[in-house]
Amino acid sequence: MFNLQKITSYLKRNKKLQKLGKNFFQEKLWSLEPSNVPNALAIGIFVAFIPTPMQMLIAASLAIYFKANIPISVSLVWITNPVTAGPIFYACYLFGKNLINNVREFYPNFLYYTDSYITPLYFGSLTVGITLGFVFFILAKGFYYFKK
């Protein structure tokens, strides 16, 4: 296993990491407590499906804000690595395009002026990211509930 005190003391001595502030070094953000692991799963998976640069920084910032495990949040962002990003984002694009077209059957003016590829991509990515993040949050909560 690993010694959490040694890791946090090493991180606190690193001059570049000291610029991140005191919240970055809270032990709760680096431990596997049942209260912060489900949040970390939801954050990491949600951010992984958003096609934006600096996903790791976004995941770490959200983990600090929501008191989630930083290493889990940041590592899950690599679901969309350079090899898998193309197929995943293309699937999100197709899903978003299909979703927008289905909604337009009932609301013809829904996103009427946005026929570019960006709107279906982000619409699909947000929908998939929120859905999968929620599913893994519930699964992790259930795992910790039944582990007792």
Secondary structure, 3 states (H helix, E strand, C coil): CCCHHHHHHHHHHCCCHHHHCHHHHCHHHHCCCCCCHHHHHHHHHHHHCCCCCCHHHHHHHHHHHCCCCHHHHHHHHHHCCCCCHHHHHHHHHHHHHHHHHHHHHHCCCCCCCCCCCHHHHHHHHHHHHHHHHHHHHHHHHHHHHHHC
